[in-house]
Amino acid sequence: MSSLDRLGRTEAAIWRCLWQIEDAGGVLECCDQILGEPGLDRWLTIDRLAQAVEADYSRIVTRTQSGRQLKALGGGWPGGPAPYGYRISGKGAFGSTLEVDPTEAAVVRLLADLVIEGGRTLTDLAEELNRRGILTRSGRRWARANLHRRLKSAAFLGEAVFRRCDQQWGDHRTRLDGSGRPLYGESVVIPLPPILTADRIGAFQRALAELARPRRIPLGEYPLTGRIYGPCKRPYVGCLRSKDGVRTYRCSGWQENAPCGCVFLRADHVEEQAARHVNALLASMPPHARPMLPASSETQTRLILHAERMRSLKQLVAQCAEELDGLRCPAQRSRFVAAALRQLEADKGALERVLAHARDWLAELEARGRRDARLTGVLGAAVPDSQALLPSEQRCLIEHLNVRVDIADAEFRYREGTKCLTIQWHERTGTPVPPDPTHSLWARIDELLRTRYRPHHFRSPLDLRAALTGMLHRLRTGILWRDLPERFGDPAKVRFRQRTWLADGVWAKIVEILSEKGEGTPVLSHGTAPALSISSGPIAEPQPSISLSARMVNPVRIS
């Protein structure tokens, strides 16, 4: 390659990439720079060049950040998208500033009025904006999360702060030094053309403090995000239902101008079904062909090679220390000895820096080894259990297998309320719904009821035999109580009697009596979730690559 800055912009990145190339059997040479022969000379040369690369990168960053700082101090906009309610005047030219965007400013004033008025949640505010046909800057419908970010923007604070020290949305914040101050310059308050008066801003901030901040759930906790498709053919995304803390998947079309109406899915249910499909697919593969299964010797080989590398570094450091001790003898003091001491101390410092990077890389290799051992234990087992993996690893496995989940029942809708206790009893015990009572069987049931209940139980105008027939009819057809035909009686009273008989253990005896004269039919229970179709596409062949921190680097493409 031409120079070391092709490997990275910091010393740590350069050394790690170089060591990975060497562990893969490659040799690094530069066209414009001589790295020297293997040994002390090569270590010191690469360290010197890597320091120069990082220093050059630091100068670029410092000059860029200094320019942004000066622009902010002069009242200009230092870069990035304008706060909501404003637009950039003179964008792309020297001296660009912020000015009020009339369209967005009207939305800012409307939101201020709605928040100060009170009585609304963030969800209510988002729905109100959507109802009025107001879209976000990107043309999408408002949601609770993106609305909260807008309410925290500069338009509602009355000022824009460049290099804010407090944490912003998620993990985004200004980089700080060890003392907690901004790394590249002090915070700068940029004056803005006012949209709201100072009194309105104060009232707005007090009202906003009473609204709850939406919770942010990382993508890793939803391994099937982008892998589920509803009838509208849009992908589903993970979403936490804040009112009850239930993890769900929702169609991405619900935020469009015309919501698609696709049903939500409980995350636990769909992830369990997908895991069963993945486990069956893995079990059908030979162990060596399963994706994400690390090579048994790869990590150990890297650990052995790096341990030898560290041993060589430690020997060189010890050799420099020994030579330094010999030259520090008072009898050998001279200008030449002093110069040699300075050079040896510089060499020893350079080797210790490299050794520190090597220790960090060793810790990462050891952590990777522990991860590989865990993956081997899970994916290499005779009966794989993909749910034992971390959510991020499950997502990676699902992507390797090209798993796709489709909602097979486009007409499915969730039923209101909780599931009927009698239906749950029939499903739990496996008891079918018996035939309707005959005259002889009803006589026995009536006798049973009169031995269990007092006379007031029979004084109701409700015909108990017709009510029992209605109960059986509902269990067979799956209709709602409110749709029960009139011939069976008042649905509320029939429902109350059935719940009473079930709670007292009488329902089981009634079913036992009715089952003597014929076979029953299965209870018709509407599903708690739509039917799913789970498939997997062709598995992509893994490409040879080596890892560099969080990204993958292919040695063949480095030039």
C-alpha positions as CSV (number, residue, x, y, z in Angstrom):
1,M,0.0,0.0,0.0
2,S,1.1,3.6,-0.4
3,S,1.2,4.6,3.3
4,L,0.1,3.4,6.7
5,D,-2.8,5.8,6.9
6,R,-4.6,3.4,4.5
7,L,-4.9,1.0,7.6
8,G,-6.4,3.6,10.0
9,R,-6.1,7.1,11.4
10,T,-5.0,6.1,14.9
11,E,-2.1,4.1,16.3
12,A,-4.4,1.5,17.8
13,A,-6.2,1.0,14.5
14,I,-3.0,0.7,12.5
15,W,-1.4,-1.9,14.8
16,R,-4.5,-4.0,15.0
17,C,-5.0,-4.1,11.3
18,L,-1.3,-4.9,10.8
19,W,-1.4,-7.8,13.3
20,Q,-4.5,-9.2,11.7
21,I,-2.8,-9.1,8.3
22,E,0.2,-10.9,9.7
23,D,-1.9,-13.5,11.5
24,A,-3.6,-14.2,8.2
25,G,-0.2,-15.0,6.6
26,G,0.3,-11.6,4.9
27,V,3.2,-9.2,4.9
28,L,2.8,-5.5,4.8
29,E,5.0,-3.2,2.8
30,C,4.5,0.5,1.9
31,C,5.3,2.0,-1.5
32,D,6.3,5.5,-0.2
33,Q,7.8,4.4,3.2
34,I,10.5,1.9,4.2
35,L,9.3,-0.2,7.2
36,G,12.7,-2.0,7.7
37,E,13.5,-5.6,8.4
38,P,11.6,-7.6,11.0
39,G,12.9,-6.9,14.5
40,L,13.5,-3.8,16.6
41,D,14.0,-1.5,13.6
42,R,10.6,-2.4,12.1
43,W,8.8,-2.0,15.4
44,L,10.3,1.5,15.9
45,T,9.7,2.6,12.3
46,I,6.0,1.6,12.3
47,D,5.5,3.2,15.7
48,R,7.0,6.5,14.4
49,L,4.9,6.4,11.2
50,A,1.8,5.5,13.1
51,Q,2.3,8.4,15.5
52,A,2.7,10.7,12.5
53,V,-0.5,9.5,11.0
54,E,-2.4,10.0,14.3
55,A,-0.9,13.5,14.7
56,D,-1.9,14.4,11.2
57,Y,-5.5,13.2,11.9
58,S,-5.6,15.1,15.2
59,R,-4.5,18.3,13.4
60,I,-7.3,17.9,10.8
61,V,-9.9,17.3,13.5
62,T,-8.6,20.2,15.6
63,R,-8.5,22.7,12.7
64,T,-12.0,21.6,11.6
65,Q,-13.4,21.9,15.1
66,S,-11.7,25.3,15.6
67,G,-13.3,26.6,12.4
68,R,-16.7,25.5,13.6
69,Q,-16.0,27.1,17.0
70,L,-15.1,30.4,15.4
71,K,-18.2,30.3,13.2
72,A,-20.4,29.7,16.2
73,L,-18.8,32.5,18.2
74,G,-19.6,34.8,15.3
75,G,-23.3,33.9,15.4
76,G,-23.2,31.6,12.3
77,W,-24.4,28.1,12.1
78,P,-21.5,25.6,12.6
79,G,-23.0,22.8,10.5
80,G,-25.5,20.0,10.6
81,P,-29.3,20.3,10.1
82,A,-31.0,23.4,11.3
83,P,-33.2,23.1,14.5
84,Y,-36.8,22.5,13.9
85,G,-38.6,25.8,13.2
86,Y,-35.5,27.3,11.4
87,R,-33.7,27.0,8.0
88,I,-30.2,27.8,6.9
89,S,-29.8,31.1,5.2
90,G,-26.9,31.2,2.7
91,K,-26.5,27.4,2.9
92,G,-23.2,26.3,1.2
93,A,-21.8,29.9,1.3
94,F,-19.5,31.6,3.8
95,G,-21.3,33.2,6.7
96,S,-24.5,31.0,6.7
97,T,-26.9,31.7,9.5
98,L,-30.3,30.5,10.8
99,E,-33.6,32.2,9.9
100,V,-37.2,31.3,10.8
101,D,-38.9,28.8,8.6
102,P,-42.6,30.1,8.4
103,T,-44.1,26.7,7.9
104,E,-42.3,25.0,10.8
105,A,-42.7,28.0,13.0
106,A,-46.5,27.7,12.7
107,V,-46.1,24.1,14.0
108,V,-43.9,25.2,16.8
109,R,-46.5,27.7,18.0
110,L,-49.3,25.1,17.7
111,L,-47.3,22.6,19.8
112,A,-46.5,25.3,22.4
113,D,-50.3,26.0,22.7
114,L,-51.2,22.3,23.0
115,V,-48.5,21.5,25.6
116,I,-49.3,24.6,27.7
117,E,-53.0,23.8,27.5
118,G,-52.2,20.4,29.1
119,G,-54.3,17.3,29.4
120,R,-52.5,15.5,26.5
121,T,-49.8,12.9,26.4
122,L,-47.0,12.8,23.8
123,T,-49.0,10.2,21.9
124,D,-52.1,12.5,21.9
125,L,-50.0,15.4,20.6
126,A,-48.6,13.2,17.8
127,E,-52.0,12.0,16.8
128,E,-53.3,15.6,16.8
129,L,-50.6,16.7,14.4
130,N,-51.3,13.7,12.2
131,R,-55.1,14.4,12.3
132,R,-54.4,17.9,11.0
133,G,-52.3,16.6,8.2
134,I,-49.0,18.0,9.5
135,L,-46.0,15.9,8.6
136,T,-42.5,15.8,9.9
137,R,-39.6,17.5,8.0
138,S,-38.9,14.2,6.3
139,G,-42.6,13.8,5.2
140,R,-43.5,11.1,7.7
141,R,-46.2,10.9,10.3
142,W,-45.5,12.1,13.8
143,A,-44.7,9.5,16.5
144,R,-44.1,9.8,20.2
145,A,-40.3,9.5,19.9
146,N,-39.6,11.9,17.1
147,L,-42.0,14.5,18.6
148,H,-40.2,14.4,21.9
149,R,-36.9,15.2,20.2
150,R,-38.5,18.2,18.4
151,L,-39.9,19.5,21.7
152,K,-36.4,19.5,23.1
153,S,-35.0,21.5,20.1
154,A,-33.7,25.0,20.1
155,A,-37.0,26.7,19.0
156,F,-38.6,25.7,22.4
157,L,-35.5,26.7,24.4
158,G,-35.1,30.2,22.8
159,E,-31.4,29.5,21.9
160,A,-29.1,27.0,20.3
161,V,-26.2,25.7,22.2
162,F,-23.1,24.5,20.2
163,R,-21.2,21.8,22.2
164,R,-23.8,21.1,24.8
165,C,-22.3,19.1,27.7
166,D,-25.4,17.3,28.8
167,Q,-26.4,14.0,27.2
168,Q,-28.6,14.4,24.2
169,W,-30.9,11.8,22.6
170,G,-29.6,8.2,23.1
171,D,-25.8,8.3,23.5
172,H,-25.2,11.4,21.4
173,R,-23.3,14.1,23.2
174,T,-20.3,16.5,22.8
175,R,-17.0,14.7,23.4
176,L,-15.6,15.7,26.8
177,D,-12.1,15.7,28.2
178,G,-11.1,14.2,31.6
179,S,-12.4,17.2,33.5
180,G,-15.8,17.1,31.9
181,R,-15.3,20.1,29.6
182,P,-15.8,20.0,25.8
183,L,-12.8,18.6,24.1
184,Y,-12.5,21.0,21.2
185,G,-13.7,24.3,22.7
186,E,-16.1,25.8,25.1
187,S,-19.9,25.7,24.7
188,V,-21.3,28.5,22.6
189,V,-24.8,30.0,22.9
190,I,-26.0,31.0,19.4
191,P,-28.7,33.6,19.4
192,L,-31.8,32.7,17.3
193,P,-34.6,34.8,15.8
194,P,-37.4,34.3,18.3
195,I,-40.5,32.2,17.4
196,L,-42.0,32.2,21.0
197,T,-41.9,35.0,23.5
198,A,-39.8,34.5,26.7
199,D,-43.0,34.1,28.8
200,R,-44.3,31.4,26.4
201,I,-41.0,29.6,26.5
202,G,-41.1,29.5,30.3
203,A,-44.7,28.3,30.4
204,F,-43.9,25.6,27.8
205,Q,-40.9,24.3,29.7
206,R,-42.9,23.9,32.9
207,A,-45.7,22.1,31.0
208,L,-43.2,19.9,29.2
209,A,-41.6,18.7,32.4
210,E,-44.8,16.9,33.3
211,L,-44.7,14.8,30.1
212,A,-42.9,11.5,30.3
213,R,-39.9,10.9,28.1
214,P,-40.4,7.9,25.7
215,R,-38.2,4.9,26.3
216,R,-35.7,3.9,23.7
217,I,-35.1,0.2,23.1
218,P,-31.9,-0.8,21.2
219,L,-32.3,-2.7,17.9
220,G,-30.5,-5.7,19.3
221,E,-33.5,-6.5,21.6
222,Y,-35.7,-7.1,18.5
223,P,-33.8,-9.7,16.4
224,L,-36.7,-10.0,13.8
225,T,-36.9,-6.3,13.0
226,G,-37.0,-6.0,9.2
227,R,-37.7,-9.7,8.8
228,I,-41.5,-9.8,9.3
229,Y,-43.9,-8.7,6.6
230,G,-47.6,-8.1,6.8
231,P,-50.3,-8.0,4.1
232,C,-49.2,-4.6,3.0
233,K,-45.7,-6.0,2.2
234,R,-43.9,-3.5,4.5
235,P,-41.4,-4.7,7.1
236,Y,-42.2,-4.8,10.8
237,V,-40.1,-3.1,13.4
238,G,-39.6,-3.6,17.1
239,C,-41.7,-1.4,19.4
240,L,-42.2,-1.4,23.2
241,R,-45.8,-0.8,24.2
242,S,-45.3,1.6,27.0
243,K,-48.7,1.3,28.7
244,D,-48.0,-2.3,29.8
245,G,-44.3,-2.8,28.9
246,V,-45.0,-5.5,26.3
247,R,-42.4,-6.0,23.5
248,T,-44.1,-6.1,20.1
249,Y,-43.5,-5.8,16.4
250,R,-45.5,-3.3,14.4
251,C,-45.8,-2.8,10.7
252,S,-43.8,0.2,9.5
253,G,-46.8,1.3,7.5
254,W,-48.7,2.4,10.7
255,Q,-46.8,5.8,10.5
256,E,-47.7,6.5,6.9
257,N,-50.3,9.1,5.9
258,A,-52.8,6.3,5.5
259,P,-52.0,3.6,8.1
260,C,-52.1,0.1,6.6
261,G,-54.0,-1.5,9.5
262,C,-51.7,-4.5,9.9
263,V,-52.0,-6.1,13.3
264,F,-49.2,-6.0,15.8
265,L,-47.4,-9.1,17.0
266,R,-46.2,-10.0,20.5
267,A,-42.5,-10.3,20.3
268,D,-42.2,-13.3,22.6
269,H,-44.7,-15.3,20.5
270,V,-43.2,-14.6,17.0
271,E,-39.6,-14.9,18.3
272,E,-40.4,-18.3,19.8
273,Q,-41.9,-19.6,16.5
274,A,-38.9,-18.2,14.5
275,A,-36.5,-19.9,17.0
276,R,-38.2,-23.3,16.4
277,H,-37.8,-22.9,12.7
278,V,-34.1,-21.8,13.0
279,N,-33.4,-24.7,15.4
280,A,-34.9,-27.2,13.0
281,L,-33.0,-25.8,10.1
282,L,-29.7,-25.9,12.1
283,A,-30.4,-29.5,13.2
284,S,-30.8,-30.5,9.6
285,M,-27.4,-29.2,8.6
286,P,-24.0,-31.0,9.2
287,P,-22.3,-29.3,12.2
288,H,-19.4,-28.0,10.0
289,A,-21.9,-26.2,7.6
290,R,-23.8,-24.3,10.3
291,P,-23.5,-20.5,10.0
292,M,-21.8,-18.4,12.6
293,L,-20.0,-21.5,13.9
294,P,-16.4,-20.3,14.5
295,A,-13.5,-22.3,13.3
296,S,-12.3,-24.4,16.1
297,S,-8.6,-23.4,15.8
298,E,-8.8,-19.9,14.3
299,T,-9.1,-18.0,17.6
300,Q,-6.5,-20.2,19.4
301,T,-4.1,-19.8,16.5
302,R,-4.4,-16.0,16.7
303,L,-3.9,-16.1,20.5
304,I,-0.7,-18.3,20.1
305,L,0.7,-16.0,17.4
306,H,-0.1,-12.8,19.4
307,A,1.4,-14.4,22.6
308,E,4.6,-15.0,20.7
309,R,4.5,-11.4,19.4
310,M,4.1,-10.0,22.9
311,R,6.9,-12.2,24.2
312,S,9.2,-10.7,21.5
313,L,8.1,-7.2,22.5
314,K,8.7,-7.9,26.2
315,Q,12.2,-9.2,25.5
316,L,13.0,-6.0,23.5
317,V,11.7,-3.8,26.4
318,A,13.8,-5.8,28.9
319,Q,16.9,-5.5,26.6
320,C,16.5,-1.7,26.4
321,A,16.1,-1.5,30.2
322,E,19.2,-3.6,30.7
323,E,21.3,-1.4,28.3
324,L,19.9,1.7,30.0
325,D,21.1,0.4,33.4
326,G,24.5,-0.2,32.0
327,L,24.9,3.3,30.4
328,R,23.7,5.0,33.6
329,C,27.0,4.0,35.3
330,P,28.6,7.3,36.6
331,A,32.0,6.2,35.3
332,Q,30.7,6.4,31.7
333,R,29.3,9.9,31.7
334,S,29.9,11.8,28.5
335,R,27.9,13.7,25.8
336,F,27.9,10.6,23.6
337,V,26.6,8.4,26.4
338,A,23.9,11.0,27.2
339,A,22.8,11.0,23.6
340,A,22.7,7.2,23.6
341,L,20.6,7.3,26.8
342,R,18.1,9.6,25.3
343,Q,17.8,7.4,22.2
344,L,17.4,4.2,24.3
345,E,14.8,5.9,26.5
346,A,12.9,7.0,23.4
347,D,13.1,3.4,22.0
348,K,12.0,1.9,25.2
349,G,9.0,4.3,25.4
350,A,8.0,3.4,21.8
351,L,8.2,-0.3,22.6
352,E,6.1,0.1,25.7
353,R,3.5,2.0,23.7
354,V,3.3,-0.8,21.2
355,L,3.2,-3.3,24.1
356,A,0.2,-1.5,25.6
357,H,-1.7,-1.7,22.3
358,A,-0.7,-5.4,22.1
359,R,-2.2,-6.0,25.6
360,D,-5.5,-4.4,24.6
361,W,-5.6,-6.5,21.4
362,L,-4.9,-9.6,23.5
363,A,-7.9,-8.8,25.8
364,E,-10.1,-8.5,22.7
365,L,-8.8,-11.9,21.4
366,E,-9.5,-13.6,24.7
367,A,-13.0,-12.1,24.8
368,R,-13.6,-13.3,21.3
369,G,-12.3,-16.8,22.3
370,R,-14.9,-16.9,25.1
371,R,-17.6,-15.8,22.7
372,D,-16.5,-18.5,20.1
373,A,-16.6,-21.2,22.8
374,R,-20.2,-20.2,23.8
375,L,-21.3,-20.1,20.1
376,T,-19.7,-23.5,19.5
377,G,-21.6,-24.9,22.6
378,V,-24.9,-23.6,21.3
379,L,-24.7,-24.0,17.5
380,G,-22.6,-27.1,17.5
381,A,-24.9,-29.1,19.7
382,A,-27.0,-32.0,18.4
383,V,-30.1,-30.1,19.4
384,P,-29.3,-26.4,18.8
385,D,-31.1,-23.8,20.9
386,S,-30.8,-20.4,19.2
387,Q,-32.7,-18.6,22.0
388,A,-29.7,-19.2,24.2
389,L,-27.8,-16.7,22.1
390,L,-27.7,-13.0,22.8
391,P,-30.4,-11.0,20.9
392,S,-27.7,-9.4,18.7
393,E,-26.3,-12.9,17.9
394,Q,-29.8,-14.1,17.2
395,R,-30.3,-11.3,14.7
396,C,-27.0,-12.1,13.0
397,L,-27.9,-15.8,12.7
398,I,-31.4,-14.9,11.3
399,E,-29.7,-12.7,8.7
400,H,-27.3,-15.6,7.8
401,L,-30.2,-18.0,7.3
402,N,-32.3,-15.3,5.4
403,V,-35.3,-16.0,7.6
404,R,-38.5,-14.3,6.6
405,V,-41.8,-14.3,8.5
406,D,-45.0,-13.6,6.7
407,I,-48.5,-13.1,8.3
408,A,-50.5,-15.9,6.6
409,D,-53.9,-14.8,7.9
410,A,-54.5,-11.3,6.5
411,E,-58.0,-11.1,8.0
412,F,-56.9,-11.8,11.6
413,R,-58.0,-9.4,14.3
414,Y,-57.4,-9.5,18.0
415,R,-60.5,-10.1,20.1
416,E,-61.4,-7.6,22.8
417,G,-61.0,-8.4,26.5
418,T,-59.5,-11.4,28.2
419,K,-59.9,-15.0,27.0
420,C,-62.9,-16.9,28.2
421,L,-62.2,-18.9,31.3
422,T,-64.4,-21.8,30.1
423,I,-62.6,-21.9,26.8
424,Q,-59.3,-22.0,28.7
425,W,-60.6,-24.9,30.8
426,H,-61.5,-26.9,27.7
427,E,-58.2,-26.2,26.1
428,R,-56.2,-27.0,29.2
429,T,-58.0,-30.3,29.9
430,G,-58.5,-31.3,26.3
431,T,-62.2,-31.8,26.9
432,P,-64.4,-31.5,23.8
433,V,-67.7,-29.6,23.8
434,P,-70.5,-32.2,24.4
435,P,-73.9,-32.4,22.5
436,D,-76.9,-30.5,23.6
437,P,-78.8,-32.0,26.6
438,T,-81.7,-34.4,25.9
439,H,-84.8,-34.6,28.1
440,S,-83.3,-37.4,30.2
441,L,-79.8,-35.8,30.5
442,W,-81.3,-32.4,31.4
443,A,-83.3,-34.1,34.3
444,R,-80.0,-35.4,35.7
445,I,-78.4,-32.0,35.3
446,D,-81.3,-30.2,36.9
447,E,-81.0,-32.6,39.9
448,L,-77.3,-31.9,40.1
449,L,-77.9,-28.2,40.1
450,R,-80.6,-28.4,42.8
451,T,-78.3,-30.4,45.1
452,R,-75.6,-27.7,44.8
453,Y,-77.5,-24.4,44.8
454,R,-80.3,-22.9,46.9
455,P,-83.8,-22.2,45.6
456,H,-83.0,-18.6,44.7
457,H,-80.7,-19.9,41.9
458,F,-83.7,-21.1,40.0
459,R,-86.1,-18.1,40.6
460,S,-84.5,-16.1,37.7
461,P,-86.6,-15.7,34.5
462,L,-83.7,-17.3,32.7
463,D,-84.4,-20.7,31.3
464,L,-81.4,-22.7,32.5
465,R,-81.8,-25.5,29.9
466,A,-81.9,-22.9,27.1
467,A,-79.0,-21.1,28.8
468,L,-76.9,-24.3,28.9
469,T,-77.6,-24.9,25.2
470,G,-76.5,-21.4,24.4
471,M,-73.3,-21.9,26.4
472,L,-72.5,-25.0,24.3
473,H,-73.5,-23.2,21.1
474,R,-71.0,-20.4,21.8
475,L,-68.2,-22.8,22.6
476,R,-68.7,-24.6,19.3
477,T,-69.1,-21.5,17.1
478,G,-66.7,-19.1,18.8
479,I,-69.1,-16.2,18.7
480,L,-69.0,-13.3,21.1
481,W,-71.4,-13.1,24.0
482,R,-73.1,-10.1,22.6
483,D,-73.9,-12.1,19.4
484,L,-75.6,-14.9,21.3
485,P,-79.1,-15.5,19.7
486,E,-82.1,-14.3,21.8
487,R,-83.5,-17.8,22.1
488,F,-80.8,-18.7,24.6
489,G,-81.6,-15.8,26.9
490,D,-79.9,-12.6,28.1
491,P,-76.2,-13.0,27.1
492,A,-75.0,-11.2,30.3
493,K,-77.0,-13.6,32.6
494,V,-76.0,-16.7,30.6
495,R,-72.4,-15.7,30.9
496,F,-72.7,-15.1,34.6
497,R,-74.2,-18.6,35.1
498,Q,-71.5,-20.2,33.1
499,R,-68.8,-18.5,35.1
500,T,-70.5,-19.5,38.4
501,W,-70.8,-23.1,37.4
502,L,-67.2,-23.2,36.2
503,A,-65.9,-21.6,39.5
504,D,-67.9,-24.0,41.6
505,G,-66.7,-27.1,39.7
506,V,-70.2,-27.8,38.4
507,W,-69.4,-27.2,34.8
508,A,-67.0,-30.2,34.7
509,K,-69.8,-32.5,36.1
510,I,-72.3,-31.2,33.5
511,V,-69.9,-31.8,30.7
512,E,-69.2,-35.3,32.1
513,I,-73.0,-36.1,32.0
514,L,-73.5,-34.7,28.5
515,S,-70.6,-36.6,27.1
516,E,-72.2,-40.0,27.9
517,K,-74.5,-40.0,24.9
518,G,-72.2,-38.9,22.1
519,E,-68.8,-37.6,21.0
520,G,-68.1,-33.9,21.4
521,T,-66.6,-31.4,19.1
522,P,-63.4,-29.4,19.7
523,V,-63.9,-26.0,21.3
524,L,-63.6,-23.2,18.7
525,S,-61.1,-20.7,20.1
526,H,-59.9,-17.7,18.1
527,G,-56.1,-17.6,18.0
528,T,-54.2,-15.2,20.3
529,A,-52.0,-14.4,17.3
530,P,-52.3,-14.6,13.5
531,A,-50.9,-17.7,11.7
532,L,-47.4,-17.1,10.5
533,S,-45.5,-18.5,7.5
534,I,-41.7,-18.8,8.3
535,S,-39.3,-19.5,5.5
536,S,-35.5,-19.2,4.9
537,G,-33.7,-18.4,1.7
538,P,-30.3,-19.5,0.4
539,I,-27.5,-19.2,2.9
540,A,-24.8,-16.8,1.7
541,E,-21.3,-18.2,1.7
542,P,-19.1,-16.3,4.3
543,Q,-16.4,-14.2,2.7
544,P,-12.9,-14.4,4.1
545,S,-12.3,-11.4,6.3
546,I,-10.6,-10.2,9.4
547,S,-12.1,-8.0,12.1
548,L,-10.9,-4.5,12.9
549,S,-12.7,-3.2,16.0
550,A,-16.4,-2.9,15.0
551,R,-15.9,-3.2,11.2
552,M,-14.8,-6.0,8.9
553,V,-11.7,-5.5,6.7
554,N,-10.9,-7.7,3.7
555,P,-7.1,-7.9,3.3
556,V,-7.5,-8.4,-0.5
557,R,-9.1,-4.9,-0.8
558,I,-6.4,-3.0,1.1
559,S,-4.2,-1.2,-1.5
